[in-house]
Amino acid sequence: MTKKAQNFANESFYVLPDNVLEDYKFSPVIQQLYVTDLGFYPNAENHYINREIGTEEWILILCTNGKGTITFDNQDWKMQSGSVAILPPNKKHKYYSSKDHPWDIFWLHFRGKSVNFYLPKSNNKKAQFYCQNNLKETNIKYMMNIFWQMIQSFSAGYSYEHVFYVSQLLGVLLSYLALQETSPQFENTSSNEYVNKAIQYIYDNIGISVSIKTLSERLDISEGYLNRIFHKSVGQSINQFITFSKLKQAVRYLEYTNLPIQQIAQQVGYKDQFYFSRQFKKHYNVSPRDFRKKKKDIK
């Protein structure tokens, strides 16, 4: 699995290796539309990207908080919570976060033989830059939910089933944008505000112990109800998601820092190093120490 760090706290960043994409060329479905890169940058202070010749893929950016700017064809497009943009391939572009109000963005790169069929009509006619501002809160939450499902799928690996699933989610995401353009009154209510607030709280407090009780009290709803709607939206129980999030952050520390195992355990909210190691091995089938050693050997 290829991951790169941009040094934003609690970021997610996944890149499909070329050999994986080559292996799945046999699938006529994946060939039509697929994700090559995927990520989430929260509070991305000093985030700045400038590409003179663009990228080989299309790029989709969803801003869920803060502000930023995208420059395309010598024109600046202001981004804020509720803004979504699509950038075409092989075109010069630049985008960056506001210094005073750093943005939170979900983003992905995508390709496929049928991309043009999925794009919003206004973009499809020009095959150029597309930007939509002022999405409703329910629209944003629905799109965030799709991104979280993509991130969780890639974090579990790049098997054919995971890549196929993410490609289908991408189709839903692009279709949803096209639907908003033609039927702006349409709202999807499947995404629950409590789930999104719970996820954000878990990510914001990755270094401390978080329980269902803590979340339910904070959101002022029952533990049973929160657990039901969380599992329905995310596909995991709250405890599973908390453990998954902490271990995912631990992986980043093991890969990109020289922090001792004990300190990493504390950074992700485990007071007991040995319990942390047991949880890590249970999830990744290798101890934290051996995981780090293997990564160094590969490098």
N, C-alpha and C positions, 0 to 999 in steps of 0.2 A: 504494500500500500504506500503510495507516495503522498506525503503531506509536507507543506512548507509553512514556516511561521513568519508572520509579519509583526510579531511582538505586540499584539493587542491582547489585553487580558480576556480570557475565555473565548478567543477566536476559534473558528473552525475553518479548515482549508484542506480540500481533497482534490487531487489531480489523478485522472486515470492514466496509468502507464500506457505507452503506445502498443506494447505487446498484448495488453488486455483487449484493447480496441481491435487489434488485428485478429485476435482469437475469436471475437464475436461477429466477425464480418459475415459468417454463415447465416446470421439471422436477418431475414428481410425486414423484420419489424424494427430492430435496432438501427439498421441502416437508414431508415426513414427519418429518425429524429433521436438524438442522444446527447447526453451531457458529457463534456470532457473535463470541466473544472467546476468546482462548487465551493462556496464558502459563506461565512458569516463574520463580519467585523463589527463588534460593538464598541461604541465610543472611540472610533478610529481617528484619534488625534494625529495630525501630521500625515494622514494618508494622502498620497499623491502618486498618480499614474500618468505617464506621458508616453504615448506610442506614436512614433512618426509614421509608421506604415500600418498601424492597427494590428489586428490579430487575424489568424486564419478562421476563427470562429465568430459566431454572433455572440454578443454579450447582453445579459439582462441584469439590471440593477434595481433592487427594491429598497427604498429608503424608509425606515420605520421610525426613526427618531433623529433629532438634530438637523443639520443642514449641510449642503455641499453644492458643487458646481460641476457640470459636464460641459466641455467645450467640443463642439463638432461643427465642421464646415464654417469655421470662424464666427460661430455664434455660441453664446453662453446660455445654458439652460440651468436654472436654479432648481435644486432638489431639496425637499423637506419631507417630513413625515407624510406619507400618502402619495409620494412620487414614485413612478416606475418608468424606466427607460430601457430601450433596446437599441444597441449599436450594431451596425452592419460590419461584416468582415472587410479586412484590407483597406480600411479608411483611417486616416489620421484622426486621433482623438486624445482628449485629456480629461481626467476627472480627479477631483480632490475634495477633501473634507473642509468644512468651515473651521477656522482657528478658534472662534469663540463658542461655537456650538457643534462640536464634532458629530458626524453622523453615525448612525447604526445602519449597516447595509447588509442585506442578503444579496448574493450575486452568483451568477453561473455563466459558463461559456457553453455553447451548444452548436452542433452541426447536424447534417442530415440531408438526404435527397429531397425530402418533402417539407423543408423548413418554410418555404414561401406559402404553403397551404395553411400553416398554423399561425402566421403572423396576422396582427390586426390589419384590416383592410386599408387603412390610411398608410400603413407602412408597406403593405404588399404592393401597392401601386408604384411606389417610388423605390422600394428596396433600400430605404435610407433610414436615417435616425427617427426614432419614435419616442415620444415622451407624453405621459399622462400624469397630471397633477390632481391633488385633492380627491384621491380615492377615499371612499367612506371607511369608517373604522371597521365595519364588518368585512369589507373587501380586503383590507390590510391583514386582518386576523386570519382570514381564510387563506390568503397567499402565504402568510408566515407559517401556517400549519403545514402547507405543502412543502415548503422549504425545510422545515424541521424533519418531516418524514424522509426527505431526500438525504439530509445530513446523517440521520440515524442509520439509514440503509447503507450508505457508503462507509460509515464508521465501523460497520460490522464486516466489511470486506467487499471485494470486487468480483464476486461470483457472477455467473450469467444471470441468475435470478435477481440479484441486487441491481445490476446494471439495467436489466429489462424493466424492473419495477420503477427505477428512477426515470427511465426514458418515458414511461407511461405517465408518470407524475408531471414531467415537463410538458407533455401534450395537454394535460388538464390545465396546467398553469397558463400556457399560451392561449388555449381555447377560452379560458376564463377572461383573459384580457380582451380578446376579440369580442366576447359577449358584452363586456362592460361598455365597449365602444358603440355597439349597436343597441344595447338595452341597459342604459345606465341605472335604470330603476331596479334591475335584478340584484338581489342580495342573497348570499349563501349564509345560512344561519347555523351550519354544522359546527363551525368553530366557536368555542366557548371562551368568553373573556376570562373566566376563572382559570382555565387551563393555561392560557397565555401568561397570565399574571403569576401563576405558580411556577412555570418554566423560567420566567425572568428572575423570580426570586431565588430559585435554585442556582441559576448561573451567577447571580450577583453575590451569592453567599457560599461559593464552592469551598471556602476554607473553614467553614464551621459546620457543626452538626445540624442538619435540617430534618425535621420529621413531618409526617402527615398532620400531626396535631398542631405543629407550628404553623403550617400552611393553612389549615382549616380555620384556626383562630385569626390569622392575619386577614384571610378573605371573608371571614364571618359566615362560613357555611359548614355543614356537617362533614365529618371525615368520610363517611360512607358515600355521600353524594360526590364529593371531590374525587375520591378514588375511582368511582364509576365513570364519571365524565372524562377523567384524565386517561384512563385505560382505553376508553372508546376513541378518543381523539389521537392518542400517541401510540397505542398498541402495547404499552407497558404499564405496570403498576407504578405508583409514585416512588416506592422504595427502589424498584429496579432502575428507574430513570435517574434517581439521585446517585446510586452506586455507579451506574454507567457514566454519568457526567463527571464524577470525581475521578474515576479511573482513566477516563479519556484525557483529563487535564494532567493526571500523573504521567501518562505516556508522553505528553509534550515535555514535561520537566526531564524525564529520563532521556529523551532524544536530544533536547536542545540546551540542557544545562548540565553542570557538574555537581549539582546539589546532592548531598548524602541522602540515602534512602529514607532515613529517619526524618530529615527535614522535609522531604517531598511528601511523606505521609502527613505531616502536620499541615503543610500548605494546602492539602485537599481535605482537611478536616478529620484525619484519623490520629487520635492520641496514641494509639497502640500500634507501633511499627509492625509487629508480628501479625496482628489482625489484618492490617493493610496488605501485607505480603500474601496472606492466605486468600484474601479477596481478589487480589491482582492475579494470582496463579489460577484461581478458580475460573476467572474470566478469560485470561489469555493463555492458559496452559503453560505458563513459564513464570518463574519468579521475577520480581523487578530487577534484581541484580543481573540475572542471566539475560533478560530482555535488553538491558543497556549494553551488555557485553556483545550480544549478537549484532546490535545496531552499529557499534564501533567497529566490529570486524568487517561488516559490509562496507563501511566507509573506507 
